[in-house]
Structure formats: C-alpha cells, structure tokens
Amino acid sequence: MKRNIVIATVTAAALVGGGTVAAYASADDGNAPTQRQTNVRVADDDRNDDADDRGDAADDRNDDATEVHASKISAADAIAAALKNTPGTAVSADRDDDGAGAWDVNVVKGDGTEYNVKVSPDTAKVVGAQRDDDDDNDGREDLAALKGASVDAREAAEAGAAKGTVTDVDLDDDGPAAWSVETTKGEWKVDLKTGKVTQDHDDDTGQDNGQDDRDGDDD
C-alpha cells in the first residue's frame, strides 16, 4: 500500500513538472527497493496552446470578415477616399471598432504630421479627419521607411485582395520594411518595390508552430 502511494505521488509530480522522474518504492514484505523510470511529456499542452492561438486568430479574422463583407467599400477604396480628402501618404487602414465600422486610414503629411481619416464603409464619404497630436516621430519614421518605395498602401491592398477580402493594411518596418496585409484567409507581406505577395511566416495561424514544438520534444 505504501508503495502504491509513493508511486502515485511521484507520478503526479512528474505530470506537473513534465520531466523524467525515477521513483523508488519499498514493498511491505522487505524486498529490495524497485526503481521505476517514468517519462512524462507535456507536448500536448504546447500543441493545445498553439491550437488555441490559431483559433483566436481565426475568430478575429472571421469577425473582421463579417464587418468587411457588410461594407460596400474596400480597403483600397477607403485609402483613395482618405487621400483625396487629406493629401499625404497613407500608412495604414483598418475597420474602426467603435460600432460604426468606419474605415480608419492613417495619413502622414510631408512634415511627418499624422491624421486619422474616417471613411464611411457604405459611401466612401469622409466622415471625419483628426490630427494626431502625439509627440512622437512615428510619421517621420514611416516616411523614411517608405523612401524609394514603388508600391503604396492602396496598391498593397489591391495586391492583397488576391488572397482574400482585405481587413487591414499596415506598414511593417520590423526588419526589412514591407506592407503587412491581413485578409480573411491569413496575413501577407507585400514587397514595397515589386508588389510581390508572400505569406507572413509570423502569422500565428500557420501550421509551422506545432511542428516546431514536436521537433523540439525529441531533444
């Protein structure tokens, strides 16, 4: 009985720690201690976490897709309307989550001043334009990252549309600058010079993460 209790306790500890545990137990009849090697792996937990992340990202895209499908105006149309009202360089566009669902287009002037331009999702009419008074250099940094670019935000949205309905366009300057375009089918990179569309390998919905975890378990 004591032997069973000890083994059960050690097994439970192994499940929590996820390691390899050597359990020793003495039988009541005085026999020599018996060693039991218990290998417990918790890779399933990692895979479940990855699956949850992919599910959350998919849910977010589905929510965005519902809003965009209800809109008569595409991301590219919204960017064009915003620039007509507020000339400059568009650096992002996405749907506002304030309930009205307007397109929110961020436009940077030549001096680095940023404006948030709201565009109706039904008529492409500009319903508001407000200067961003934050004391930062984001606008100037965006313009610097886009220096020499041949593909603007509107063209990036049009290119990304080949991969699904576009829900978000943003300038990604983390590493080599590129347009980051999110669609109902995933996340994509659009080259600033060529307009080439490639899958964003940092997308949490990808299948590589689970494989990486499985490969790591074999160490």
HUHUJO-V889259 format. One record per run of one state. SS is the DSSP state (A for helix, B for strand, O for the rest). FROM is the first residue (numbers start at 1). TO is the last residue. If there is no record, write none. Layout:
# HUHUJO-V889259
ss;from;to
SS;FROM;TO
SS;FROM;TO
This chain:
# HUHUJO-V889259
ss;from;to
O;1;1
A;2;17
O;18;19
B;20;25
O;26;33
B;34;39
O;40;42
A;43;70
O;71;74
A;75;85
O;86;88
B;89;95
O;96;102
B;103;108
O;109;113
B;114;119
O;120;125
B;126;132
O;133;137
A;138;145
O;146;152
A;153;163
O;164;165
B;166;172
O;173;177
B;178;183
O;184;185
B;186;190
O;191;196
B;197;199
O;200;207
A;208;217
O;218;219
